[in-house]
Amino acid sequence: MALLAISLLSCSKKDKVESDIPVPKDIPAWLQTYIAEIKKDENPGFYRVAEYKIDGTIYYSIAAPYMSCLFCQLFEVGGERAQIDFTEQTSIEKIRTIWPVGFE
């Protein structure tokens, strides 16, 4: 029982630390705002925000634990929802994980 309490406290501490991490400044303003809202969530570390290059164009993927697909929320640089028809020839390159910092 004590081990369970310690692990729960350590998760809460980790989430608090993640919520204190500044939002990256080299991303679009709409995404900075989106991440600022994620940081207010009870468990901000559950979310994953990543930058991808798909067929030579930059996109941002936002994933949460309840999503069952890789690109459920895929956005263009301007913040519009992306409409991509993925095929076997689609080139996908992960550029970086934006949130949480240090998660790969």
PANUVEX-694356 format. One record per residue (C-alpha): residue number from 0; x, y, z; residue in three letters. Coordinates in steps of 0.02 Angstrom, whole numbers, plus 50000, padded with zeros to 5 digits. Example, Ala and Ser with C-alpha at 12.3 -4.5 7.8 and 13.67 -1.06 7.14 Angstrom:
<pts>
{pt 0, {50615, 49775, 50390}, ALA}
{pt 1, {50684, 49947, 50357}, SER}
</pts>
This chain:
<pts>
{pt 0, {50000, 50000, 50000}, MET}
{pt 1, {50142, 50119, 50042}, ALA}
{pt 2, {50222, 50083, 49873}, LEU}
{pt 3, {50060, 50130, 49785}, LEU}
{pt 4, {50051, 50295, 49880}, ALA}
{pt 5, {50232, 50335, 49837}, ILE}
{pt 6, {50206, 50297, 49653}, SER}
{pt 7, {50049, 50405, 49648}, LEU}
{pt 8, {50141, 50549, 49731}, LEU}
{pt 9, {50287, 50534, 49610}, SER}
{pt 10, {50168, 50542, 49461}, CYS}
{pt 11, {50087, 50698, 49530}, SER}
{pt 12, {50257, 50778, 49557}, LYS}
{pt 13, {50310, 50734, 49379}, LYS}
{pt 14, {50152, 50811, 49307}, ASP}
{pt 15, {50181, 50969, 49409}, LYS}
{pt 16, {50358, 50982, 49343}, VAL}
{pt 17, {50296, 50959, 49164}, GLU}
{pt 18, {50168, 51096, 49188}, SER}
{pt 19, {50309, 51213, 49242}, ASP}
{pt 20, {50408, 51184, 49082}, ILE}
{pt 21, {50395, 51336, 48966}, PRO}
{pt 22, {50305, 51317, 48800}, VAL}
{pt 23, {50429, 51317, 48654}, PRO}
{pt 24, {50437, 51485, 48564}, LYS}
{pt 25, {50488, 51417, 48393}, ASP}
{pt 26, {50315, 51347, 48354}, ILE}
{pt 27, {50160, 51435, 48286}, PRO}
{pt 28, {50064, 51547, 48409}, ALA}
{pt 29, {49907, 51440, 48398}, TRP}
{pt 30, {50008, 51287, 48453}, LEU}
{pt 31, {50089, 51383, 48596}, GLN}
{pt 32, {49912, 51425, 48656}, THR}
{pt 33, {49856, 51244, 48634}, TYR}
{pt 34, {50003, 51180, 48738}, ILE}
{pt 35, {49970, 51313, 48871}, ALA}
{pt 36, {49794, 51241, 48885}, GLU}
{pt 37, {49863, 51062, 48894}, ILE}
{pt 38, {49974, 51117, 49038}, LYS}
{pt 39, {49817, 51163, 49138}, LYS}
{pt 40, {49752, 50984, 49122}, ASP}
{pt 41, {49757, 50872, 49276}, GLU}
{pt 42, {49883, 50758, 49187}, ASN}
{pt 43, {49974, 50863, 49057}, PRO}
{pt 44, {50108, 50730, 49032}, GLY}
{pt 45, {49980, 50615, 48951}, PHE}
{pt 46, {49974, 50725, 48796}, TYR}
{pt 47, {50101, 50710, 48656}, ARG}
{pt 48, {50131, 50852, 48533}, VAL}
{pt 49, {50252, 50814, 48392}, ALA}
{pt 50, {50312, 50895, 48232}, GLU}
{pt 51, {50314, 50788, 48074}, TYR}
{pt 52, {50366, 50813, 47895}, LYS}
{pt 53, {50241, 50724, 47783}, ILE}
{pt 54, {50281, 50724, 47598}, ASP}
{pt 55, {50393, 50875, 47627}, GLY}
{pt 56, {50266, 50980, 47723}, THR}
{pt 57, {50270, 51017, 47911}, ILE}
{pt 58, {50123, 50960, 48017}, TYR}
{pt 59, {50088, 50951, 48203}, TYR}
{pt 60, {50012, 50798, 48286}, SER}
{pt 61, {49921, 50810, 48452}, ILE}
{pt 62, {49883, 50647, 48540}, ALA}
{pt 63, {49796, 50608, 48703}, ALA}
{pt 64, {49777, 50442, 48796}, PRO}
{pt 65, {49600, 50412, 48737}, TYR}
{pt 66, {49647, 50420, 48552}, MET}
{pt 67, {49673, 50259, 48459}, SER}
{pt 68, {49756, 50324, 48301}, CYS}
{pt 69, {49925, 50402, 48265}, LEU}
{pt 70, {49865, 50558, 48174}, PHE}
{pt 71, {49691, 50584, 48249}, CYS}
{pt 72, {49727, 50768, 48272}, GLN}
{pt 73, {49844, 50825, 48134}, LEU}
{pt 74, {49862, 51010, 48098}, PHE}
{pt 75, {49943, 51116, 47964}, GLU}
{pt 76, {50065, 51254, 48014}, VAL}
{pt 77, {49923, 51382, 48009}, GLY}
{pt 78, {49818, 51282, 48133}, GLY}
{pt 79, {49694, 51207, 48009}, GLU}
{pt 80, {49650, 51023, 48024}, ARG}
{pt 81, {49752, 50926, 47896}, ALA}
{pt 82, {49669, 50817, 47766}, GLN}
{pt 83, {49796, 50690, 47705}, ILE}
{pt 84, {49764, 50531, 47608}, ASP}
{pt 85, {49900, 50416, 47672}, PHE}
{pt 86, {49964, 50287, 47549}, THR}
{pt 87, {50111, 50168, 47546}, GLU}
{pt 88, {50210, 50304, 47458}, GLN}
{pt 89, {50176, 50437, 47590}, THR}
{pt 90, {50339, 50496, 47666}, SER}
{pt 91, {50327, 50525, 47855}, ILE}
{pt 92, {50473, 50590, 47957}, GLU}
{pt 93, {50460, 50635, 48140}, LYS}
{pt 94, {50556, 50797, 48167}, ILE}
{pt 95, {50539, 50814, 48355}, ARG}
{pt 96, {50430, 50794, 48507}, THR}
{pt 97, {50373, 50965, 48563}, ILE}
{pt 98, {50275, 50919, 48719}, TRP}
{pt 99, {50316, 50854, 48844}, PRO}
{pt 100, {50497, 50908, 48830}, VAL}
{pt 101, {50620, 50763, 48835}, GLY}
{pt 102, {50492, 50630, 48791}, PHE}
{pt 103, {50537, 50523, 48641}, GLU}
</pts>
